[in-house]
Structures are given as structure tokens and as C-alpha cells.
Amino acid sequence: MPRRRLTVLAATLGLSALALTACSGGTTSGASSDAGSEYDLVSGGTLTVATEGTYRPFSYHEGAGELTGFDVEIAKAVADKLGLEVKFQETQWDAIFAGLDAGRFDVIANQVSINPERQEKYTFSSPYTVSRGVVVTTEDDDSISSFADLSGKTTAQSLTSNWYELATSSGAQVEAVEGWAQAVALLKQGRVDATINDQLTYLDYEKTNSPTGLKIAAETEDTSESAFAFKKGQDELADAVNSALEELRADGTLTQISEKYFGADVTQ
């Protein structure tokens, strides 16, 4: 075969190989050097994220608008850092872990708190939300500055919450309520002395309704940490997400998102 025909044939084969490589971008084997190894960790370069979509201010729709929220924005920022597209799959909380187990998505971003039971079954990223339990009183009440001061006082609590147990163990009498809104109403009416709840709940309420006439009078030493949840063994993907979170923490993105939704930095 003449040398010219060999050269043309080699060039043609080379172009075909390049075309095949470009077309394979929708598979996990089609990672480009620019995308980095993170592309290989998820199907088609798209990070599929499970979230409720009904959990304000973390994951919700503003009217008929697009999905938004604290967890949603952090997930988008992480995907952007990793050079990945992001797709949200709205899933009811009761089915969200089963969906992860079945491989219907790569990660859950829905204020999943880290606890020993979940750590046995799932891999977690580093926390992106840190919160405490807080005692909320009216601004003009200086009689409560610690949990010990709740002894003999009346708090408004849901009887099925952990905060109910904390209130009773602190010596408080409990007025049963259905949730935060009812507890706040009773507190403002002067029918109870305080309510115990998660710091994030209070900060969201304060950010949305300020001025509220309420304040944090005391907070727990123990913290609750929430993170992205992955199937057990997804260590490479979790490590990549951790690296992205570290960069987002360093460049101030996490703080910016947090202050947008809570008026404070709840990411560390």
C-alpha cells in the first residue's frame, strides 16, 4: 500500500477515535482531563441529588418557581466546583434513603443529621450545617439565661419532639403544641415563658419575620451536624465533595449562602 494511503488511513482512524471519545461524554468512562476524576464518579457527569422540595428554607419552591433553598444552593455550588452538572430529584423523606439504597440518585441533600445509626449504613461528607438547641424567650425577659433557669417555668413544646424531653429534664412544665408556629404564638401572648427548638428554626423565623420581639436566652453545648449522605462505600465521591466544601468554606461561599437564608453563619 502506498505511503500516502497509509497516512490518510491513519488520520481517518485518528479522527474516528476522537469522535468516539467525544460521544462517550455521557458515560462514566468519558471523563475529560479538564473535568478531573470527579466526572468518573457519577453517571454522565451529572450529580443526581435527592431532596424533599417541601422543606423550607432548605429545599422548597417559592410559589410556582424553581427549586431553591439552603441545601439546594450548597449542592449547586459543590457540583459547580467539581465541574459537574446537577439534577435534583424531589423525593418524600420517608422514601429518600430507600431511593439512595436503590441507586436512584448519588447523594441526599436534605439536612440529614449525622448519628451513629446512620453512620453504620451510609457514608457522610463533612458537615455543612452545625446547629444547637436553643431556649427562646421574649426580648424583655431576663429571668432565663440557662437551661437550669427553666425549672418551674412553662415551655411550649411538641410532645413528640426531643425538645420536649429536654424541657422536662430541665424542670419545666410543658404546654403541648403542634409545632413552632403555635409555640411562638403562645410565647408572644405571654401564656408560656419559653420554647426550646433548633437554632436554625429560630434563625429562619427571625430572618423572615424580623423584628420578632424574641431572643435566644440559652443554647446547648452539644451540636447537631448535617451533611450530604451517600451509599456506604462511596468514599471517592464523598472525598471529592469534601474537597469542594473545603474550597467553598475558604472562599466564603458557604458563609454567603448561610447568611442569605439565616442571617448568620451556620456552616461551622
C-alpha positions as CSV (number, residue, x, y, z in Angstrom):
1,M,0.0,0.0,0.0
2,P,1.5,3.4,-1.0
3,R,2.7,5.6,2.0
4,R,0.1,8.4,1.2
5,R,-2.8,5.9,1.5
6,L,-1.3,4.7,4.9
7,T,-1.1,8.3,6.1
8,V,-4.7,9.1,5.1
9,L,-6.0,5.9,6.7
10,A,-4.1,6.7,10.0
11,A,-5.5,10.2,10.0
12,T,-9.1,8.9,9.3
13,L,-8.8,6.4,12.2
14,G,-7.4,9.1,14.5
15,L,-10.4,11.4,13.7
16,S,-12.8,8.5,14.3
17,A,-11.3,7.8,17.7
18,L,-11.6,11.4,18.7
19,A,-15.3,11.4,17.6
20,L,-15.9,8.3,19.7
21,T,-14.2,9.8,22.7
22,A,-16.4,13.0,22.4
23,C,-19.6,10.9,22.0
24,S,-18.7,8.9,25.1
25,G,-19.0,12.0,27.3
26,G,-22.4,10.7,28.6
27,T,-20.8,7.7,30.3
28,T,-18.6,7.4,33.3
29,S,-15.7,6.4,31.1
30,G,-15.8,9.6,29.1
31,A,-14.1,12.0,31.6
32,S,-12.0,14.7,30.1
33,S,-8.8,15.9,31.7
34,D,-10.4,19.3,32.4
35,A,-13.3,17.8,34.3
36,G,-11.0,15.8,36.6
37,S,-11.6,12.5,38.2
38,E,-14.9,13.7,39.8
39,Y,-16.5,13.2,36.3
40,D,-15.8,9.5,36.6
41,L,-17.6,9.2,39.9
42,V,-21.1,10.0,38.6
43,S,-23.0,8.9,35.6
44,G,-22.7,11.2,32.6
45,G,-21.0,13.9,34.6
46,T,-24.3,14.7,36.4
47,L,-24.6,14.7,40.1
48,T,-28.1,13.5,40.9
49,V,-29.3,14.9,44.3
50,A,-32.3,13.8,46.3
51,T,-34.1,16.4,48.3
52,E,-37.7,16.9,49.5
53,G,-38.6,20.2,47.8
54,T,-41.1,21.0,50.5
55,Y,-38.7,21.7,53.4
56,R,-38.3,25.5,53.8
57,P,-35.8,27.1,54.0
58,F,-33.6,24.1,53.0
59,S,-35.3,22.8,49.9
60,Y,-38.6,24.3,48.6
61,H,-40.4,26.1,45.8
62,E,-41.2,29.8,46.1
63,G,-44.7,29.7,44.8
64,A,-44.7,28.0,41.4
65,G,-41.0,28.9,40.9
66,E,-37.9,26.7,40.6
67,L,-36.5,24.6,43.4
68,T,-34.4,26.7,45.8
69,G,-33.2,26.7,49.4
70,F,-30.1,26.5,51.6
71,D,-29.3,22.8,50.8
72,V,-30.1,23.3,47.1
73,E,-27.7,26.2,46.7
74,I,-24.9,24.4,48.5
75,A,-25.4,21.3,46.4
76,K,-25.3,23.5,43.2
77,A,-22.1,25.2,44.5
78,V,-20.5,21.8,45.2
79,A,-21.4,20.5,41.7
80,D,-20.0,23.6,40.1
81,K,-16.7,23.3,42.0
82,L,-16.4,19.7,40.7
83,G,-17.2,20.6,37.1
84,L,-20.4,18.6,37.2
85,E,-24.0,19.2,36.1
86,V,-26.5,18.8,38.9
87,K,-30.0,17.3,38.7
88,F,-32.4,17.4,41.7
89,Q,-34.8,14.5,42.3
90,E,-37.6,15.6,44.7
91,T,-38.4,12.7,47.0
92,Q,-40.5,12.3,50.1
93,W,-38.5,12.0,53.3
94,D,-40.0,8.5,54.1
95,A,-38.6,7.2,50.8
96,I,-35.4,9.1,50.5
97,F,-33.0,6.6,52.0
98,A,-34.6,3.7,50.1
99,G,-34.0,5.6,46.9
100,L,-30.4,6.1,47.8
101,D,-30.0,2.4,48.6
102,A,-31.6,1.5,45.2
103,G,-29.1,3.8,43.4
104,R,-31.8,6.2,42.0
105,F,-29.6,9.2,43.0
106,D,-26.0,9.8,44.0
107,V,-26.5,11.8,47.2
108,I,-29.1,13.2,49.6
109,A,-29.0,16.9,50.4
110,N,-31.8,17.4,52.9
111,Q,-30.4,18.4,56.3
112,V,-29.5,14.8,57.0
113,S,-28.2,14.8,60.6
114,I,-25.2,12.6,61.3
115,N,-25.8,10.0,64.0
116,P,-24.2,6.6,64.8
117,E,-27.1,4.6,63.4
118,R,-26.9,6.3,60.1
119,Q,-23.1,6.2,60.0
120,E,-23.3,2.4,60.1
121,K,-25.4,2.4,56.9
122,Y,-24.2,5.4,55.0
123,T,-21.1,7.5,54.1
124,F,-21.3,11.1,55.0
125,S,-19.5,14.2,53.8
126,S,-18.0,16.7,56.3
127,P,-20.8,18.7,57.9
128,Y,-22.1,21.8,56.1
129,T,-24.7,22.7,58.8
130,V,-24.0,23.0,62.6
131,S,-26.8,23.8,65.0
132,R,-27.7,23.7,68.6
133,G,-30.8,23.5,70.7
134,V,-31.9,27.0,71.9
135,V,-34.2,28.4,74.6
136,V,-36.2,31.2,73.0
137,T,-37.8,33.9,75.2
138,T,-39.2,37.3,74.7
139,E,-36.6,40.1,74.4
140,D,-37.7,41.7,77.7
141,D,-37.4,38.5,79.8
142,D,-34.1,38.4,81.7
143,S,-35.2,35.6,84.1
144,I,-33.9,32.8,81.9
145,S,-30.3,32.6,80.8
146,S,-29.6,28.9,81.1
147,F,-31.5,25.6,80.9
148,A,-31.4,25.4,84.7
149,D,-33.5,28.6,84.8
150,L,-36.3,26.7,83.1
151,S,-37.1,24.9,86.4
152,G,-40.6,25.9,87.4
153,K,-41.2,27.8,84.2
154,T,-43.6,26.8,81.4
155,T,-42.4,26.0,77.9
156,A,-44.4,25.3,74.7
157,Q,-43.3,22.0,73.1
158,S,-44.5,19.3,70.7
159,L,-44.8,16.2,72.9
160,T,-43.2,14.0,70.2
161,S,-40.0,16.1,69.9
162,N,-36.6,15.7,71.5
163,W,-37.1,19.3,72.8
164,Y,-40.0,18.1,75.0
165,E,-37.6,15.7,76.8
166,L,-35.0,18.4,77.2
167,A,-37.6,20.8,78.6
168,T,-38.9,18.3,81.2
169,S,-35.4,17.2,82.2
170,S,-34.7,20.9,82.8
171,G,-37.6,21.0,85.3
172,A,-40.0,22.9,83.1
173,Q,-43.7,22.4,82.9
174,V,-44.8,21.8,79.3
175,E,-47.7,23.3,77.4
176,A,-48.4,20.9,74.4
177,V,-48.4,22.5,71.0
178,E,-48.4,21.1,67.4
179,G,-45.3,22.9,66.3
180,W,-43.1,26.0,66.2
181,A,-45.8,28.5,65.0
182,Q,-48.1,27.7,67.8
183,A,-45.3,27.8,70.4
184,V,-44.3,31.3,69.2
185,A,-47.9,32.5,69.3
186,L,-48.2,31.4,73.0
187,L,-44.8,32.9,73.8
188,K,-45.8,36.3,72.4
189,Q,-49.1,36.2,74.1
190,G,-47.3,35.7,77.5
191,R,-49.0,32.3,78.0
192,V,-45.7,30.5,78.3
193,D,-42.2,31.6,79.4
194,A,-40.1,30.0,76.7
195,T,-39.9,27.4,74.0
196,I,-37.0,25.1,73.1
197,N,-36.2,24.4,69.4
198,D,-33.5,24.1,66.9
199,Q,-31.3,27.2,66.4
200,L,-32.0,27.0,62.6
201,T,-35.7,27.2,63.1
202,Y,-35.3,30.3,65.2
203,L,-32.9,32.0,62.8
204,D,-35.1,31.3,59.8
205,Y,-38.1,32.8,61.7
206,E,-36.1,35.8,62.7
207,K,-34.8,36.3,59.2
208,T,-38.2,36.1,57.7
209,N,-40.3,38.0,60.3
210,S,-37.9,40.4,62.0
211,P,-38.4,42.2,64.3
212,T,-40.0,39.4,66.2
213,G,-39.5,40.6,69.8
214,L,-37.8,37.2,70.6
215,K,-34.3,36.3,71.5
216,I,-32.1,33.3,72.2
217,A,-31.7,33.1,76.0
218,A,-29.6,29.9,76.2
219,E,-28.2,27.2,73.9
220,T,-27.0,23.6,74.3
221,E,-23.3,22.8,74.4
222,D,-24.0,19.7,72.1
223,T,-24.3,20.4,68.4
224,S,-26.3,18.7,65.7
225,E,-24.4,18.3,62.4
226,S,-25.9,17.8,58.9
227,A,-24.1,16.6,55.8
228,F,-24.5,15.0,52.4
229,A,-25.4,11.3,52.6
230,F,-24.0,8.7,50.2
231,K,-24.3,5.0,49.8
232,K,-21.9,3.1,52.0
233,G,-18.5,2.8,50.3
234,Q,-18.9,5.9,48.1
235,D,-15.7,7.2,49.7
236,E,-14.2,8.7,46.5
237,L,-17.3,10.7,45.7
238,A,-17.6,11.8,49.4
239,D,-13.9,12.8,49.3
240,A,-14.4,14.9,46.2
241,V,-17.4,16.6,47.8
242,N,-15.4,17.3,50.9
243,S,-12.7,18.9,48.9
244,A,-15.3,21.1,47.2
245,L,-16.9,22.0,50.6
246,E,-13.4,23.0,51.9
247,E,-12.9,25.3,49.0
248,L,-16.3,26.8,49.3
249,R,-15.7,27.4,53.0
250,A,-12.4,29.0,52.4
251,D,-13.7,31.4,49.6
252,G,-16.6,32.4,51.7
253,T,-19.3,30.9,49.6
254,L,-20.8,28.7,52.4
255,T,-21.0,31.8,54.7
256,Q,-22.6,33.8,52.0
257,I,-25.3,31.2,51.3
258,S,-25.9,30.8,55.1
259,E,-26.3,34.5,55.7
260,K,-28.8,34.7,52.8
261,Y,-31.1,32.2,54.5
262,F,-30.4,32.6,58.2
263,G,-28.7,36.0,58.7
264,A,-25.8,34.1,60.4
265,D,-23.1,31.5,59.5
266,V,-24.4,28.1,60.5
267,T,-21.9,26.2,58.4
268,Q,-19.2,25.7,61.0
